[in-house]
């Protein structure tokens, strides 16, 4: 069943001799010799430069032939009944929700196509965590196709983990708690179901790249002797349409380069996206086969079910393979949507040889010919081969029908993805298709069905999950506390800076070096960079802790004799991800969630150009937040006027706006090293000791200036968002003793201080506040506001607290001027929490960035000392800006 050659055979006799010789070598000396001969011929062709290379596509048949299949280890009949029950309960859950509340949405067709792929994994391969003791399996990592979430809930219902009331509250997460039910989230969301889902996959493409970096992080933990992950797998079930996303494809070569044979992807090739075919005029399985083979993956094609084996065995002329080679996916979709009679006439009726193969088959038998992704025996064979493969990641390309079993209501139809309504005839047809033990009344009323606890199905399901460690998905958070070193031990130089000049970036790197030396916390730290370690002054860490490499260092680096030479090592600690912010943030997520995924708390510090964070990989950061990470993101060279020469796309004016939208992200913009030290220390204690599900975003600058010693007693205020840095009192106060209050953060605080000094020379008293976090001030204000509204509604007379910013500004007088290196929207977020009797003006860097000196940029945007002082004088004049 070889594909026809693209060139004309000019010597049939010689061709026959080559074929016979190769067949003889294969028969007499085996596959290894045959592969050697082919490799030799390929090398000869390349050496001779004849302009040829082997095709990357194989025939449109199963990679694992019938004679290679292992014996199926389960009870096929019971497993098929279980899968049918999952399908029914998933369908009933979605349809019932939409009958009651038509706007809730939900999906049936994706799970209908993937049910058997899931069930084979559940019954034979997906291992749950047994415990954290030595010798206990810590569990496989399973990424579930998000639109198939109803099927996962349906299984949890049969397992007894979810109740019927829970299923009745699918996509009703707010009203569910009123009657004790758990509202079920639309897709896998650990934030919303923290004991159930482990990985968020609802944003297409995020799951695939995350699974790769999780698999790599498991190798990292093993090679650093922190945790043996050698017996664990990462399984990902994804969609073929999802492979269009650049994130899905962006790290394939990394997985192959690292030899991640602990990674298995199952791509559910149902040939349809949301609105229609994935490759209507081509074949997605062929396309993906080329892509993954070219990237260095092991590819297993799971195309046809067992019912096709007899047809292939009788097909002595290769008619089936030839026909499949010329059938595009748009036509395959039509075959899926039509009945047996149509397929007999349209597919098997294409030529006489195909028609003969279908002789003796009824229309119903033709209609029930399964694609490989619906055949449990074939799926098990593919999974077993993938689990046992060594040296490469594996992808299984599983051919399925979207909406499998939905019949005329949706199987293979263009509208299948959004199908969530069934009439009585459709429900009866579905019941009959899967031989469900339901009466007509139960089927049409969408009754959930769970067999008796002592039934063969329930006993089988529970015994198989018990053998594999327990239920999945299941999110756990048990991990040991990691003590934090004393602040002065690693950051004393920053807290007591005594006017030394340094940038906050350099101060951070020095702190990080100190933390890495701590015997308890140090090994748990994961420094991560995309490709800017030298830019951020981290080259000294190359020798101190090394750069992780799965193969060590096979070369003598060019700078081997230097103090800061480049060092890669098998037990290296730094993850240097190359020029890939998507890869770096995926690595950060793997490390930041290790406490839950592996029961081992790790603390990642990912440092990057701040403009290339939330703005570039914001969707991944949002997905990470969903997964409840614990770690630090460091936005270096932050602000719009600190990175003078790089220009528009490098200058960050908005990252703090993005950060403020993520509920479990605490964002800080410290101006001084002492402030940053307090923030880093608090973050370590929050995450490693108190084990809070939050992460920190801290912006850093590469501008050198004098660093003051941090005032005593302000640490708590630094964490809350602001403190009174200094009061500048004029030697000779102007008439009326005018006062002004200046707020500044990050890079612009030094300009605010200069402005205060200018104003003091003009007889104006200036209070300068260092704002370490605008978003924390805003959140505090919102909380106080909500408490006040709730108290009024309840008629409560309890004393309410004023917003922290309001309290702090009580130490000062006069109009308030706020200046930052970010867009004005950042300081505008606290306007409501400034005392209403005081003028509030904001200055920022709205617009596109420019390349120039810091002084020129700050003058251009109006955030330098002169502009800040001028704004203060304007406010003191009593005028208001034109609206």
QUISULGI-V293499 format. One record per backbone hydrogen bond with DSSP energy under -0.5 kcal/mol. CO is the residue of the C=O (numbers start at 1). NH is the residue of the N-H. If there is no record, write none. Layout:
CO&NH ; CO&NH
This chain:
8&10 ; 11&15 ; 12&16 ; 13&17 ; 14&18 ; 15&19 ; 16&20 ; 17&21 ; 18&22 ; 19&23 ; 20&24 ; 21&25 ; 22&26 ; 23&27 ; 24&28 ; 25&29 ; 25&30 ; 26&30 ; 29&33 ; 30&34 ; 31&35 ; 32&36 ; 33&37 ; 34&38 ; 35&39 ; 36&40 ; 37&41 ; 38&42 ; 39&43 ; 40&44 ; 41&45 ; 42&46 ; 43&47 ; 44&48 ; 45&49 ; 45&50 ; 46&49 ; 59&61 ; 63&65 ; 65&68 ; 65&69 ; 66&69 ; 74&76 ; 75&79 ; 76&80 ; 77&81 ; 78&82 ; 79&83 ; 80&84 ; 81&85 ; 82&86 ; 83&87 ; 84&88 ; 85&89 ; 86&90 ; 87&91 ; 88&92 ; 89&93 ; 90&94 ; 91&95 ; 92&96 ; 93&97 ; 94&98 ; 95&99 ; 96&100 ; 97&101 ; 101&104 ; 108&112 ; 109&113 ; 109&403 ; 110&114 ; 111&115 ; 114&118 ; 115&119 ; 116&120 ; 117&121 ; 118&122 ; 119&123 ; 120&124 ; 121&125 ; 121&126 ; 125&127 ; 127&140 ; 133&136 ; 137&130 ; 137&131 ; 140&142 ; 141&143 ; 141&235 ; 142&144 ; 143&237 ; 145&148 ; 146&149 ; 147&111 ; 148&151 ; 148&152 ; 149&153 ; 150&154 ; 151&155 ; 152&156 ; 153&157 ; 154&158 ; 155&159 ; 156&160 ; 156&161 ; 156&162 ; 157&160 ; 163&167 ; 164&168 ; 166&169 ; 167&170 ; 169&172 ; 169&184 ; 172&176 ; 175&178 ; 176&179 ; 176&181 ; 177&180 ; 181&183 ; 183&185 ; 184&171 ; 187&189 ; 188&201 ; 188&202 ; 189&192 ; 189&193 ; 193&196 ; 193&197 ; 195&475 ; 202&204 ; 203&206 ; 203&207 ; 205&209 ; 206&210 ; 207&211 ; 208&212 ; 209&213 ; 210&214 ; 211&215 ; 212&216 ; 213&217 ; 214&218 ; 215&219 ; 216&220 ; 217&221 ; 218&222 ; 219&223 ; 220&224 ; 221&226 ; 221&227 ; 222&225 ; 227&229 ; 229&232 ; 233&141 ; 233&235 ; 234&264 ; 235&143 ; 236&238 ; 236&266 ; 238&268 ; 239&243 ; 240&243 ; 241&244 ; 242&245 ; 245&248 ; 245&249 ; 246&250 ; 249&252 ; 251&255 ; 252&256 ; 253&257 ; 254&258 ; 255&260 ; 256&259 ; 259&261 ; 260&263 ; 262&234 ; 263&394 ; 264&236 ; 265&267 ; 265&396 ; 266&238 ; 266&268 ; 267&269 ; 267&398 ; 268&240 ; 268&270 ; 269&400 ; 270&402 ; 271&278 ; 276&273 ; 279&282 ; 279&329 ; 280&330 ; 282&329 ; 283&287 ; 284&288 ; 285&289 ; 286&290 ; 287&291 ; 288&292 ; 289&293 ; 290&294 ; 291&295 ; 292&296 ; 292&297 ; 293&296 ; 297&299 ; 298&395 ; 299&301 ; 300&302 ; 300&397 ; 301&63 ; 301&64 ; 301&303 ; 302&399 ; 303&372 ; 305&308 ; 306&309 ; 306&310 ; 307&311 ; 308&312 ; 309&313 ; 310&314 ; 311&315 ; 314&316 ; 315&318 ; 318&322 ; 319&323 ; 320&324 ; 321&325 ; 322&326 ; 323&326 ; 324&327 ; 326&328 ; 328&331 ; 328&332 ; 329&333 ; 330&334 ; 331&335 ; 332&336 ; 333&337 ; 334&338 ; 339&343 ; 340&344 ; 341&345 ; 342&346 ; 343&347 ; 343&348 ; 347&350 ; 348&351 ; 351&355 ; 352&356 ; 353&357 ; 354&358 ; 355&359 ; 356&359 ; 358&361 ; 362&366 ; 363&367 ; 364&368 ; 366&369 ; 370&305 ; 371&374 ; 372&375 ; 374&376 ; 375&379 ; 376&380 ; 377&381 ; 378&382 ; 379&383 ; 380&384 ; 381&385 ; 382&386 ; 383&387 ; 384&388 ; 385&389 ; 386&389 ; 393&298 ; 394&265 ; 395&300 ; 395&397 ; 396&267 ; 396&398 ; 397&302 ; 397&399 ; 398&269 ; 398&400 ; 399&373 ; 401&404 ; 402&412 ; 403&406 ; 406&409 ; 407&410 ; 407&411 ; 410&413 ; 413&416 ; 415&418 ; 416&419 ; 419&108 ; 423&427 ; 424&428 ; 425&429 ; 426&430 ; 427&431 ; 428&432 ; 429&433 ; 430&434 ; 431&436 ; 432&435 ; 436&438 ; 439&443 ; 440&444 ; 441&445 ; 442&447 ; 443&446 ; 452&455 ; 455&459 ; 456&460 ; 457&461 ; 458&462 ; 459&463 ; 460&464 ; 461&465 ; 462&466 ; 463&467 ; 464&468 ; 465&470 ; 466&469 ; 468&128 ; 481&483 ; 486&489 ; 486&490 ; 487&490 ; 487&491 ; 488&492 ; 491&494 ; 491&495 ; 492&496 ; 494&497 ; 495&497 ; 495&710 ; 497&500 ; 500&707 ; 502&705 ; 503&507 ; 504&508 ; 505&509 ; 506&510 ; 507&511 ; 508&512 ; 509&513 ; 510&514 ; 511&515 ; 512&516 ; 513&517 ; 514&517 ; 515&518 ; 518&522 ; 521&524 ; 521&525 ; 522&525 ; 524&603 ; 525&527 ; 526&605 ; 527&575 ; 528&607 ; 529&577 ; 530&578 ; 532&536 ; 533&538 ; 534&537 ; 538&541 ; 539&542 ; 539&543 ; 540&544 ; 541&545 ; 541&546 ; 542&546 ; 545&573 ; 546&573 ; 546&574 ; 547&569 ; 549&552 ; 555&557 ; 557&560 ; 559&562 ; 562&565 ; 567&547 ; 569&549 ; 569&572 ; 574&548 ; 574&576 ; 575&529 ; 575&577 ; 578&580 ; 580&584 ; 581&585 ; 582&586 ; 583&587 ; 584&588 ; 585&589 ; 586&590 ; 587&591 ; 588&592 ; 589&593 ; 591&594 ; 592&630 ; 593&596 ; 593&597 ; 594&598 ; 594&599 ; 594&600 ; 603&526 ; 604&632 ; 605&528 ; 605&607 ; 606&634 ; 607&530 ; 608&636 ; 609&612 ; 610&613 ; 613&616 ; 613&617 ; 614&618 ; 617&621 ; 618&622 ; 619&623 ; 620&624 ; 621&625 ; 622&626 ; 623&627 ; 624&627 ; 624&629 ; 625&628 ; 630&604 ; 631&696 ; 632&606 ; 633&635 ; 633&698 ; 634&608 ; 634&636 ; 635&700 ; 636&610 ; 639&652 ; 642&644 ; 643&646 ; 643&647 ; 644&852 ; 647&650 ; 647&651 ; 651&653 ; 653&823 ; 654&657 ; 654&658 ; 655&659 ; 656&660 ; 657&661 ; 658&661 ; 659&662 ; 661&663 ; 662&665 ; 664&666 ; 664&695 ; 665&667 ; 666&697 ; 668&699 ; 669&746 ; 672&676 ; 673&677 ; 674&678 ; 675&679 ; 676&680 ; 677&681 ; 678&682 ; 679&683 ; 680&684 ; 681&685 ; 682&686 ; 683&687 ; 684&688 ; 684&689 ; 685&689 ; 685&690 ; 686&692 ; 688&482 ; 692&694 ; 695&666 ; 696&633 ; 696&698 ; 697&668 ; 698&635 ; 700&638 ; 701&505 ; 705&502 ; 706&708 ; 707&499 ; 707&500 ; 711&714 ; 714&718 ; 715&719 ; 716&720 ; 717&721 ; 717&722 ; 721&772 ; 721&773 ; 723&725 ; 723&770 ; 726&768 ; 727&729 ; 728&766 ; 734&737 ; 738&765 ; 739&815 ; 740&767 ; 741&817 ; 742&769 ; 743&819 ; 744&771 ; 745&748 ; 746&749 ; 748&752 ; 749&753 ; 750&754 ; 751&755 ; 752&756 ; 753&757 ; 754&758 ; 755&759 ; 756&760 ; 757&761 ; 758&762 ; 759&762 ; 759&764 ; 760&763 ; 763&734 ; 763&765 ; 765&740 ; 766&728 ; 766&768 ; 767&742 ; 767&769 ; 768&725 ; 768&726 ; 769&744 ; 769&771 ; 770&723 ; 770&772 ; 772&669 ; 773&777 ; 774&778 ; 775&779 ; 776&780 ; 777&781 ; 778&782 ; 779&783 ; 780&784 ; 781&785 ; 782&786 ; 783&787 ; 784&788 ; 785&789 ; 786&790 ; 787&791 ; 788&792 ; 789&793 ; 790&794 ; 791&795 ; 791&796 ; 792&795 ; 803&807 ; 804&808 ; 805&809 ; 806&810 ; 807&810 ; 808&811 ; 809&812 ; 815&741 ; 815&817 ; 816&841 ; 817&743 ; 818&843 ; 819&745 ; 821&640 ; 822&845 ; 823&826 ; 824&828 ; 825&829 ; 826&829 ; 827&830 ; 828&831 ; 830&833 ; 831&834 ; 835&838 ; 839&816 ; 841&818 ; 843&820 ; 850&852 ; 853&857 ; 854&858 ; 855&859 ; 856&860 ; 857&861 ; 858&862 ; 858&863 ; 858&864 ; 864&868 ; 865&869 ; 866&870 ; 867&871 ; 868&872 ; 869&873 ; 870&874 ; 871&875 ; 872&876 ; 873&877 ; 874&879 ; 875&878
